[in-house]
Amino acid sequence: MQKYEIFKPCDLVIYGALGDLSTRKLLISLYRLEKAELLENETQIIGVDLHKKENKGFVKIAQASLKEFLNEDIDKSVWEKFSSRLSYLQIDLTQMDQYKKLKTVIDSKQRVLINYFSVAPFLFKHICQGLAQSGILTDDAKVVMEKPLGHDLKSSQEINSAFAEVFKEDQIFRIDHYLGKETVLNLLALRFANSIFTSNWDHNTIDSIQITVAEEVGIEGRWDYFDQTGQTRDMLQNHLLQILTFIAMEPPVNLEAKSIRREKIKILEALRPITVENVAKKTVRGQYSSGFLKGHEVPGYLEEDGATTDSTTESFVALRVDIDNWRWADVPFYLRTGKRMHNKRTEIVINFKQLPHNIFKDSFIDLPANKLVIHLQPKEGIDIQMLNKVPGIGGNIKLQKTKLDLSFSETFKNKKVFGGYERLILEAMRGNPTLFLSREEIEQAWTWIDSIRNAWEHQNESPKPYPAGSWGPVSSVALLARDGRAWEE
Ligand code: BG6
Protein backbone atom coordinates (compact mmCIF):
# COMPACT_ATOMS: atom_id res chain seq x y z
CA MET A 1 0.00 0.00 0.00
CA GLN A 2 3.04 2.20 0.49
CA LYS A 3 3.80 3.08 -3.06
CA TYR A 4 0.66 5.13 -3.69
CA GLU A 5 1.10 8.80 -2.93
CA ILE A 6 -1.17 11.77 -3.34
CA PHE A 7 0.52 12.80 -6.53
CA LYS A 8 -1.85 15.30 -8.06
CA PRO A 9 -4.70 17.56 -7.05
CA CYS A 10 -8.16 16.34 -7.99
CA ASP A 11 -11.42 17.49 -9.50
CA LEU A 12 -13.82 15.53 -7.34
CA VAL A 13 -17.27 15.55 -8.93
CA ILE A 14 -20.11 14.33 -6.73
CA TYR A 15 -23.11 13.25 -8.81
CA GLY A 16 -26.17 13.47 -6.55
CA ALA A 17 -24.48 16.13 -4.41
CA LEU A 18 -27.71 17.19 -2.72
CA GLY A 19 -28.70 13.66 -1.74
CA ASP A 20 -28.41 11.82 1.55
CA LEU A 21 -25.06 10.10 1.11
CA SER A 22 -23.39 13.27 -0.06
CA THR A 23 -24.76 15.57 2.63
CA ARG A 24 -24.54 13.12 5.54
CA LYS A 25 -21.23 11.45 4.78
CA LEU A 26 -19.19 12.68 1.83
CA LEU A 27 -19.09 16.42 2.55
CA ILE A 28 -18.43 15.73 6.23
CA SER A 29 -15.56 13.37 5.39
CA LEU A 30 -14.07 15.83 2.91
CA TYR A 31 -14.16 18.56 5.55
CA ARG A 32 -12.33 16.22 7.94
CA LEU A 33 -9.71 15.50 5.29
CA GLU A 34 -9.32 19.26 4.91
CA LYS A 35 -8.87 19.65 8.64
CA ALA A 36 -6.22 16.92 8.64
CA GLU A 37 -4.49 18.77 5.76
CA LEU A 38 -4.84 15.79 3.47
CA LEU A 39 -6.33 17.61 0.47
CA GLU A 40 -4.02 19.10 -2.12
CA ASN A 41 -4.25 22.87 -2.41
CA GLU A 42 -5.68 22.91 -5.93
CA THR A 43 -8.26 20.16 -5.32
CA GLN A 44 -11.80 21.19 -6.25
CA ILE A 45 -15.11 19.66 -5.18
CA ILE A 46 -17.88 20.01 -7.72
CA GLY A 47 -21.44 19.16 -6.71
CA VAL A 48 -23.76 18.02 -9.51
CA ASP A 49 -27.49 17.59 -9.13
CA LEU A 50 -30.80 18.15 -10.87
CA HIS A 51 -31.92 21.21 -8.92
CA LYS A 52 -31.17 24.77 -9.89
CA LYS A 53 -28.64 26.29 -7.53
CA GLU A 54 -25.85 28.84 -7.46
CA ASN A 55 -22.44 27.94 -6.04
CA LYS A 56 -23.28 29.81 -2.86
CA GLY A 57 -26.50 27.80 -2.44
CA PHE A 58 -24.41 24.61 -2.45
CA VAL A 59 -21.94 26.11 0.01
CA LYS A 60 -24.86 26.87 2.33
CA ILE A 61 -26.10 23.29 2.08
CA ALA A 62 -22.62 21.99 2.88
CA GLN A 63 -22.43 24.27 5.92
CA ALA A 64 -25.85 23.12 7.16
CA SER A 65 -24.77 19.47 6.76
CA LEU A 66 -21.62 20.08 8.77
CA LYS A 67 -23.64 21.75 11.51
CA GLU A 68 -25.98 18.79 11.67
CA PHE A 69 -23.67 15.82 11.20
CA LEU A 70 -20.10 16.82 12.11
CA ASN A 71 -20.38 16.27 15.88
CA GLU A 72 -17.86 19.01 16.61
CA ASP A 73 -17.64 22.77 16.10
CA ILE A 74 -16.76 23.93 12.61
CA ASP A 75 -13.25 25.37 12.58
CA LYS A 76 -13.45 28.79 10.92
CA SER A 77 -10.19 28.72 9.01
CA VAL A 78 -10.69 25.11 7.89
CA TRP A 79 -14.18 25.98 6.69
CA GLU A 80 -12.93 28.99 4.74
CA LYS A 81 -10.44 26.89 2.86
CA PHE A 82 -12.91 24.02 2.40
CA SER A 83 -15.79 26.18 1.18
CA SER A 84 -13.54 27.89 -1.37
CA ARG A 85 -13.15 24.49 -3.09
CA LEU A 86 -16.90 23.98 -3.53
CA SER A 87 -18.84 24.72 -6.70
CA TYR A 88 -22.10 23.47 -8.18
CA LEU A 89 -23.46 22.49 -11.59
CA GLN A 90 -27.09 21.81 -12.40
CA ILE A 91 -27.19 18.78 -14.71
CA ASP A 92 -30.00 16.46 -15.66
CA LEU A 93 -27.94 13.29 -15.71
CA THR A 94 -30.24 11.59 -18.22
CA GLN A 95 -29.57 14.32 -20.81
CA MET A 96 -26.36 13.67 -22.72
CA ASP A 97 -25.95 17.20 -24.04
CA GLN A 98 -25.79 18.60 -20.49
CA TYR A 99 -22.51 16.87 -19.63
CA LYS A 100 -20.59 19.44 -21.62
CA LYS A 101 -21.14 21.82 -18.69
CA LEU A 102 -18.46 19.81 -16.84
CA LYS A 103 -15.89 21.03 -19.35
CA THR A 104 -16.20 24.53 -17.92
CA VAL A 105 -14.81 23.49 -14.52
CA ILE A 106 -12.71 20.37 -15.08
CA ASP A 107 -9.08 20.53 -16.04
CA SER A 108 -7.96 16.97 -16.74
CA LYS A 109 -4.42 18.08 -17.55
CA GLN A 110 -3.82 19.67 -14.16
CA ARG A 111 -6.01 17.57 -11.91
CA VAL A 112 -7.13 13.95 -11.64
CA LEU A 113 -10.84 13.58 -12.32
CA ILE A 114 -12.66 11.56 -9.66
CA ASN A 115 -16.31 10.85 -10.44
CA TYR A 116 -18.24 9.92 -7.31
CA PHE A 117 -21.59 8.30 -8.18
CA SER A 118 -23.78 9.14 -5.22
CA VAL A 119 -26.98 8.45 -7.17
CA ALA A 120 -29.60 5.73 -7.67
CA PRO A 121 -28.18 2.84 -9.76
CA PHE A 122 -30.55 3.48 -12.70
CA LEU A 123 -28.45 6.59 -13.40
CA PHE A 124 -25.10 4.75 -13.52
CA LYS A 125 -25.42 3.89 -17.19
CA HIS A 126 -26.48 7.42 -18.14
CA ILE A 127 -23.54 8.99 -16.33
CA CYS A 128 -21.09 6.56 -17.93
CA GLN A 129 -22.43 7.44 -21.38
CA GLY A 130 -22.54 11.16 -20.62
CA LEU A 131 -18.94 11.12 -19.43
CA ALA A 132 -17.81 9.07 -22.44
CA GLN A 133 -19.28 11.71 -24.75
CA SER A 134 -18.15 14.72 -22.74
CA GLY A 135 -14.52 14.58 -23.83
CA ILE A 136 -13.23 15.12 -20.27
CA LEU A 137 -12.13 11.55 -19.54
CA THR A 138 -8.45 10.69 -19.52
CA ASP A 139 -6.72 7.42 -18.61
CA ASP A 140 -6.21 8.44 -15.00
CA ALA A 141 -9.85 9.50 -14.43
CA LYS A 142 -11.52 7.40 -11.77
CA VAL A 143 -15.03 6.40 -10.91
CA VAL A 144 -16.21 5.67 -7.37
CA MET A 145 -19.54 4.09 -6.51
CA GLU A 146 -21.17 1.94 -3.89
CA LYS A 147 -23.97 -0.49 -3.37
CA PRO A 148 -26.49 -1.45 -4.44
CA LEU A 149 -24.37 -2.69 -7.33
CA GLY A 150 -27.21 -4.82 -8.60
CA HIS A 151 -29.71 -7.02 -6.79
CA ASP A 152 -28.46 -10.34 -8.19
CA LEU A 153 -25.68 -11.67 -10.39
CA LYS A 154 -27.36 -10.70 -13.65
CA SER A 155 -28.11 -7.09 -12.71
CA SER A 156 -24.67 -6.72 -11.18
CA GLN A 157 -23.07 -7.96 -14.41
CA GLU A 158 -25.11 -5.41 -16.35
CA ILE A 159 -23.91 -2.57 -14.15
CA ASN A 160 -20.31 -3.75 -14.29
CA SER A 161 -20.51 -4.07 -18.07
CA ALA A 162 -21.86 -0.54 -18.40
CA PHE A 163 -18.83 0.71 -16.44
CA ALA A 164 -16.46 -1.51 -18.40
CA GLU A 165 -17.58 0.09 -21.68
CA VAL A 166 -16.16 3.41 -20.52
CA PHE A 167 -13.60 2.67 -17.79
CA LYS A 168 -10.83 0.12 -17.38
CA GLU A 169 -11.09 -2.09 -14.27
CA ASP A 170 -8.22 -0.22 -12.58
CA GLN A 171 -10.15 3.06 -12.91
CA ILE A 172 -13.17 1.66 -11.03
CA PHE A 173 -13.38 1.95 -7.22
CA ARG A 174 -16.31 0.02 -5.75
CA ILE A 175 -16.89 0.91 -2.12
CA ASP A 176 -17.87 -1.34 0.74
CA HIS A 177 -17.71 1.09 3.63
CA TYR A 178 -16.75 -1.71 6.05
CA LEU A 179 -13.37 -1.88 4.30
CA GLY A 180 -12.75 1.68 5.43
CA LYS A 181 -13.20 0.78 9.09
CA GLU A 182 -10.05 0.82 11.19
CA THR A 183 -11.00 -2.38 13.01
CA VAL A 184 -11.73 -4.34 9.83
CA LEU A 185 -8.29 -3.41 8.52
CA ASN A 186 -6.79 -4.37 11.82
CA LEU A 187 -7.86 -7.95 11.06
CA LEU A 188 -4.97 -8.06 8.58
CA ALA A 189 -2.54 -6.94 11.27
CA LEU A 190 -3.96 -9.31 13.85
CA ARG A 191 -3.71 -12.31 11.56
CA PHE A 192 -0.56 -11.64 9.61
CA ALA A 193 1.65 -9.72 12.03
CA ASN A 194 1.25 -11.92 15.11
CA SER A 195 2.80 -15.35 15.06
CA ILE A 196 0.51 -16.75 17.78
CA PHE A 197 -2.37 -16.28 15.39
CA THR A 198 -0.67 -17.12 12.10
CA SER A 199 0.12 -20.57 13.45
CA ASN A 200 -3.16 -21.22 15.28
CA TRP A 201 -5.63 -20.32 12.61
CA ASP A 202 -7.11 -23.42 11.01
CA HIS A 203 -9.10 -26.61 11.55
CA ASN A 204 -6.40 -28.04 13.85
CA THR A 205 -7.02 -25.46 16.57
CA ILE A 206 -10.29 -23.71 15.76
CA ASP A 207 -13.67 -25.29 16.46
CA SER A 208 -15.97 -22.68 14.93
CA ILE A 209 -16.25 -18.98 14.14
CA GLN A 210 -19.12 -16.57 14.66
CA ILE A 211 -19.64 -13.22 12.94
CA THR A 212 -22.40 -11.00 14.32
CA VAL A 213 -23.40 -7.67 12.83
CA ALA A 214 -26.32 -6.59 15.00
CA GLU A 215 -27.94 -3.20 14.44
CA GLU A 216 -30.24 -1.27 16.75
CA VAL A 217 -31.66 0.82 13.95
CA GLY A 218 -34.71 -0.23 11.97
CA ILE A 219 -35.07 0.73 8.34
CA GLU A 220 -34.85 4.47 9.06
CA GLY A 221 -37.59 5.62 6.67
CA ARG A 222 -36.06 3.68 3.78
CA TRP A 223 -39.02 1.34 3.22
CA ASP A 224 -38.90 1.50 -0.59
CA TYR A 225 -35.21 0.61 -0.70
CA PHE A 226 -35.14 -1.89 2.13
CA ASP A 227 -38.29 -3.80 1.31
CA GLN A 228 -36.92 -4.49 -2.18
CA THR A 229 -33.56 -5.46 -0.73
CA GLY A 230 -33.78 -7.26 2.63
CA GLN A 231 -30.99 -7.82 5.13
CA THR A 232 -29.36 -10.55 3.03
CA ARG A 233 -28.64 -8.21 0.14
CA ASP A 234 -28.24 -5.10 2.31
CA MET A 235 -25.67 -6.53 4.74
CA LEU A 236 -24.74 -10.17 4.11
CA GLN A 237 -23.80 -10.01 0.42
CA ASN A 238 -21.32 -7.25 1.12
CA HIS A 239 -20.27 -6.35 4.69
CA LEU A 240 -20.47 -9.80 6.33
CA LEU A 241 -18.89 -11.60 3.40
CA GLN A 242 -16.07 -9.05 3.39
CA ILE A 243 -15.40 -9.65 7.08
CA LEU A 244 -15.54 -13.40 6.41
CA THR A 245 -12.93 -13.18 3.64
CA PHE A 246 -10.57 -11.19 5.90
CA ILE A 247 -10.91 -13.82 8.62
CA ALA A 248 -10.63 -16.84 6.36
CA MET A 249 -8.21 -15.92 3.57
CA GLU A 250 -4.71 -17.31 3.16
CA PRO A 251 -1.82 -14.91 3.84
CA PRO A 252 -1.53 -12.63 0.80
CA VAL A 253 1.96 -12.31 -0.74
CA ASN A 254 1.96 -8.58 0.10
CA LEU A 255 -0.49 -5.76 0.72
CA GLU A 256 -1.04 -4.95 -2.96
CA ALA A 257 -4.63 -4.97 -4.20
CA LYS A 258 -3.89 -7.83 -6.60
CA SER A 259 -2.61 -10.12 -3.86
CA ILE A 260 -5.37 -9.39 -1.37
CA ARG A 261 -8.15 -9.65 -3.92
CA ARG A 262 -6.77 -12.96 -5.20
CA GLU A 263 -7.00 -14.48 -1.71
CA LYS A 264 -10.46 -13.06 -1.04
CA ILE A 265 -11.82 -14.48 -4.28
CA LYS A 266 -10.46 -17.93 -3.42
CA ILE A 267 -12.55 -17.88 -0.23
CA LEU A 268 -15.68 -16.72 -2.04
CA GLU A 269 -15.19 -19.52 -4.56
CA ALA A 270 -14.82 -22.05 -1.76
CA LEU A 271 -18.13 -21.17 -0.04
CA ARG A 272 -20.23 -24.32 -0.06
CA PRO A 273 -23.46 -23.55 -1.93
CA ILE A 274 -26.64 -23.39 0.13
CA THR A 275 -29.30 -25.06 -1.96
CA VAL A 276 -32.94 -26.17 -1.91
CA GLU A 277 -31.83 -29.41 -0.22
CA ASN A 278 -30.06 -27.85 2.78
CA VAL A 279 -31.47 -24.31 3.08
CA ALA A 280 -33.91 -25.21 5.88
CA LYS A 281 -31.12 -26.63 8.02
CA LYS A 282 -28.58 -23.94 7.29
CA THR A 283 -30.45 -20.65 7.31
CA VAL A 284 -32.95 -18.70 9.39
CA ARG A 285 -34.78 -15.59 8.23
CA GLY A 286 -36.55 -13.23 10.59
CA GLN A 287 -38.66 -10.08 10.55
CA TYR A 288 -39.01 -7.82 13.60
CA SER A 289 -42.31 -7.24 15.29
CA SER A 290 -42.89 -4.36 17.71
CA GLY A 291 -40.91 -4.40 20.93
CA PHE A 292 -38.76 -2.39 23.32
CA LEU A 293 -35.31 -0.99 22.68
CA LYS A 294 -33.51 0.72 25.55
CA GLY A 295 -36.84 1.16 27.31
CA HIS A 296 -38.66 2.70 24.31
CA GLU A 297 -41.40 1.03 22.37
CA VAL A 298 -40.58 0.70 18.67
CA PRO A 299 -42.89 -0.38 15.82
CA GLY A 300 -42.64 -3.68 14.00
CA TYR A 301 -41.33 -3.94 10.44
CA LEU A 302 -44.83 -4.06 8.99
CA GLU A 303 -45.81 -0.91 10.90
CA GLU A 304 -42.92 1.18 9.57
CA ASP A 305 -43.74 4.27 7.47
CA GLY A 306 -44.70 3.24 3.95
CA ALA A 307 -45.11 -0.44 4.88
CA THR A 308 -47.32 -2.79 2.93
CA THR A 309 -48.88 -5.23 5.34
CA ASP A 310 -48.01 -8.43 3.52
CA SER A 311 -44.27 -7.96 3.00
CA THR A 312 -42.14 -11.05 3.62
CA THR A 313 -38.81 -9.25 3.40
CA GLU A 314 -36.30 -10.41 6.00
CA SER A 315 -34.78 -7.95 8.46
CA PHE A 316 -32.68 -10.71 10.05
CA VAL A 317 -30.68 -13.58 8.66
CA ALA A 318 -28.54 -16.22 10.34
CA LEU A 319 -26.72 -19.02 8.63
CA ARG A 320 -24.14 -21.74 8.84
CA VAL A 321 -21.46 -21.28 6.23
CA ASP A 322 -18.91 -23.94 5.28
CA ILE A 323 -15.73 -23.19 3.42
CA ASP A 324 -14.55 -26.08 1.30
CA ASN A 325 -10.81 -25.76 1.47
CA TRP A 326 -7.96 -27.38 3.35
CA ARG A 327 -7.67 -24.78 6.12
CA TRP A 328 -11.32 -24.67 7.10
CA ALA A 329 -12.44 -28.28 6.66
CA ASP A 330 -15.14 -29.02 9.28
CA VAL A 331 -14.97 -25.54 10.83
CA PRO A 332 -18.43 -23.95 10.56
CA PHE A 333 -18.77 -20.18 10.29
CA TYR A 334 -22.00 -18.93 11.84
CA LEU A 335 -23.10 -15.54 10.52
CA ARG A 336 -25.99 -13.41 11.72
CA THR A 337 -27.14 -9.90 11.05
CA GLY A 338 -30.35 -8.08 11.83
CA LYS A 339 -32.05 -4.76 12.35
CA ARG A 340 -33.72 -3.73 15.62
CA MET A 341 -31.62 -6.13 17.63
CA HIS A 342 -30.80 -5.89 21.29
CA ASN A 343 -27.85 -3.57 20.79
CA LYS A 344 -25.41 -2.43 18.12
CA ARG A 345 -22.60 -4.91 18.03
CA THR A 346 -20.22 -6.06 15.34
CA GLU A 347 -18.09 -8.84 16.61
CA ILE A 348 -16.14 -11.91 15.56
CA VAL A 349 -15.76 -14.83 17.94
CA ILE A 350 -13.07 -17.41 17.29
CA ASN A 351 -13.88 -20.50 19.36
CA PHE A 352 -10.79 -22.65 19.85
CA LYS A 353 -11.01 -26.41 20.28
CA GLN A 354 -11.30 -28.00 23.68
CA LEU A 355 -8.21 -29.67 25.07
CA PRO A 356 -8.11 -33.45 24.62
CA HIS A 357 -7.64 -34.22 28.33
CA ASN A 358 -8.72 -32.41 31.48
CA ILE A 359 -6.53 -32.51 34.61
CA PHE A 360 -8.53 -29.80 36.40
CA LYS A 361 -11.77 -31.70 37.01
CA ASP A 362 -12.13 -30.08 40.45
CA SER A 363 -12.78 -26.72 38.82
CA PHE A 364 -14.45 -27.71 35.57
CA ILE A 365 -15.86 -31.08 34.58
CA ASP A 366 -15.74 -29.75 31.02
CA LEU A 367 -12.73 -27.52 30.57
CA PRO A 368 -13.99 -24.45 28.66
CA ALA A 369 -12.12 -23.77 25.42
CA ASN A 370 -10.31 -20.48 24.75
CA LYS A 371 -12.09 -17.76 22.83
CA LEU A 372 -10.74 -14.81 20.92
CA VAL A 373 -13.35 -12.08 20.64
CA ILE A 374 -12.69 -9.28 18.16
CA HIS A 375 -14.97 -6.31 18.80
CA LEU A 376 -15.29 -4.23 15.63
CA GLN A 377 -17.89 -1.71 16.80
CA PRO A 378 -19.03 0.21 18.75
CA LYS A 379 -16.39 -0.64 21.38
CA GLU A 380 -13.24 -1.55 19.47
CA GLY A 381 -10.89 -4.05 20.95
CA ILE A 382 -9.87 -7.64 21.39
CA ASP A 383 -10.24 -9.99 24.30
CA ILE A 384 -9.01 -13.49 24.88
CA GLN A 385 -10.99 -15.64 27.26
CA MET A 386 -8.75 -18.03 29.13
CA LEU A 387 -8.38 -19.95 32.37
CA ASN A 388 -6.14 -18.99 35.27
CA LYS A 389 -5.39 -20.39 38.68
CA VAL A 390 -7.19 -18.64 41.50
CA PRO A 391 -4.50 -17.46 43.97
CA GLY A 392 -4.43 -19.39 47.27
CA ILE A 393 -2.70 -22.12 49.22
CA GLY A 394 -3.87 -25.45 50.54
CA GLY A 395 -6.50 -27.53 48.77
CA ASN A 396 -6.61 -28.38 45.09
CA ILE A 397 -5.70 -26.07 42.24
CA LYS A 398 -8.75 -24.06 41.39
CA LEU A 399 -9.24 -22.41 37.97
CA GLN A 400 -11.33 -19.44 36.97
CA LYS A 401 -12.34 -17.97 33.60
CA THR A 402 -10.49 -14.68 32.98
CA LYS A 403 -10.06 -12.18 30.18
CA LEU A 404 -7.04 -10.59 28.54
CA ASP A 405 -8.63 -7.34 27.48
CA LEU A 406 -7.26 -4.86 24.95
CA SER A 407 -9.31 -1.76 24.30
CA PHE A 408 -8.18 0.20 21.24
CA SER A 409 -9.45 3.53 22.53
CA GLU A 410 -7.33 3.11 25.68
CA THR A 411 -4.24 1.80 23.91
CA PHE A 412 -4.29 4.35 21.08
CA LYS A 413 -5.68 7.25 23.14
CA ASN A 414 -3.71 9.91 21.31
CA LYS A 415 -4.39 8.70 17.82
CA LYS A 416 -7.13 10.24 15.74
CA VAL A 417 -9.44 7.58 14.35
CA PHE A 418 -10.68 8.47 10.87
CA GLY A 419 -14.07 7.34 9.57
CA GLY A 420 -14.43 4.84 6.74
CA TYR A 421 -15.37 7.38 4.11
CA GLU A 422 -12.36 9.59 4.83
CA ARG A 423 -10.04 6.69 4.28
CA LEU A 424 -11.83 5.45 1.15
CA ILE A 425 -12.09 8.88 -0.52
CA LEU A 426 -8.42 9.45 0.14
CA GLU A 427 -7.41 6.03 -1.19
CA ALA A 428 -9.45 6.63 -4.36
CA MET A 429 -7.67 9.98 -4.77
CA ARG A 430 -4.35 8.18 -4.37
CA GLY A 431 -5.44 5.61 -6.93
CA ASN A 432 -4.95 2.72 -4.49
CA PRO A 433 -7.55 0.00 -5.15
CA THR A 434 -6.61 -2.27 -2.21
CA LEU A 435 -9.65 -1.38 -0.10
CA PHE A 436 -12.14 -1.53 -2.96
CA LEU A 437 -13.99 -4.47 -4.48
CA SER A 438 -13.12 -6.02 -7.78
CA ARG A 439 -15.76 -7.02 -10.31
CA GLU A 440 -14.90 -10.69 -9.87
CA GLU A 441 -15.34 -10.49 -6.09
CA ILE A 442 -18.78 -8.88 -6.32
CA GLU A 443 -20.00 -11.29 -8.95
CA GLN A 444 -18.73 -14.30 -7.02
CA ALA A 445 -20.55 -13.06 -3.90
CA TRP A 446 -23.76 -12.65 -5.89
CA THR A 447 -23.47 -16.17 -7.30
CA TRP A 448 -23.46 -17.57 -3.75
CA ILE A 449 -26.25 -15.29 -2.50
CA ASP A 450 -28.46 -16.00 -5.53
CA SER A 451 -28.37 -19.69 -4.74
CA ILE A 452 -29.62 -19.03 -1.18
CA ARG A 453 -32.35 -16.70 -2.33
CA ASN A 454 -33.42 -19.14 -4.98
CA ALA A 455 -33.65 -21.88 -2.33
CA TRP A 456 -35.79 -19.62 -0.11
CA GLU A 457 -38.17 -19.03 -2.99
CA HIS A 458 -38.65 -22.78 -3.38
CA GLN A 459 -39.07 -23.15 0.36
CA ASN A 460 -41.94 -20.67 0.21
CA GLU A 461 -41.89 -19.85 3.95
CA SER A 462 -42.29 -16.47 5.62
CA PRO A 463 -39.54 -15.09 7.85
CA LYS A 464 -39.94 -15.90 11.55
CA PRO A 465 -41.08 -12.98 13.73
CA TYR A 466 -38.80 -11.70 16.49
CA PRO A 467 -39.54 -8.86 18.91
CA ALA A 468 -37.57 -5.66 18.34
CA GLY A 469 -34.87 -5.49 21.01
CA SER A 470 -34.18 -9.25 21.03
CA TRP A 471 -31.39 -11.31 19.45
CA GLY A 472 -33.55 -12.56 16.59
CA PRO A 473 -35.93 -15.50 16.15
CA VAL A 474 -35.61 -18.50 18.45
CA SER A 475 -34.82 -20.69 15.47
CA SER A 476 -31.47 -18.92 15.14
CA VAL A 477 -30.58 -20.39 18.56
CA ALA A 478 -31.68 -23.80 17.25
CA LEU A 479 -29.42 -23.37 14.20
CA LEU A 480 -26.37 -23.63 16.47
CA ALA A 481 -27.93 -25.91 19.08
CA ARG A 482 -28.33 -28.58 16.37
CA ASP A 483 -24.52 -28.56 16.09
CA GLY A 484 -24.09 -28.54 19.89
CA ARG A 485 -23.06 -24.86 19.97
CA ALA A 486 -24.49 -21.51 21.10
CA TRP A 487 -24.22 -17.86 20.07
CA GLU A 488 -21.90 -15.70 22.13
CA GLU A 489 -24.21 -13.37 24.08
C1 BG6 B 1 -25.36 0.05 5.11
C2 BG6 B 1 -26.76 -0.53 5.04
O1 BG6 B 1 -24.59 -0.46 4.05
O2 BG6 B 1 -24.75 -0.31 6.34
C3 BG6 B 1 -27.59 -0.06 6.24
O3 BG6 B 1 -27.40 -0.14 3.84
C4 BG6 B 1 -26.85 -0.39 7.52
O4 BG6 B 1 -28.86 -0.66 6.23
C5 BG6 B 1 -25.43 0.17 7.49
O5 BG6 B 1 -27.59 0.16 8.62
C6 BG6 B 1 -24.63 -0.27 8.71
O6 BG6 B 1 -23.39 0.38 8.69
P1 BG6 B 1 -22.58 0.62 10.05
O7 BG6 B 1 -21.31 1.26 9.60
O8 BG6 B 1 -23.44 1.48 10.92
O9 BG6 B 1 -22.36 -0.73 10.67
Residues whose N, C-alpha, C, O or C-beta is under 5 A from the ligand:
A	BS01	BG6	D234
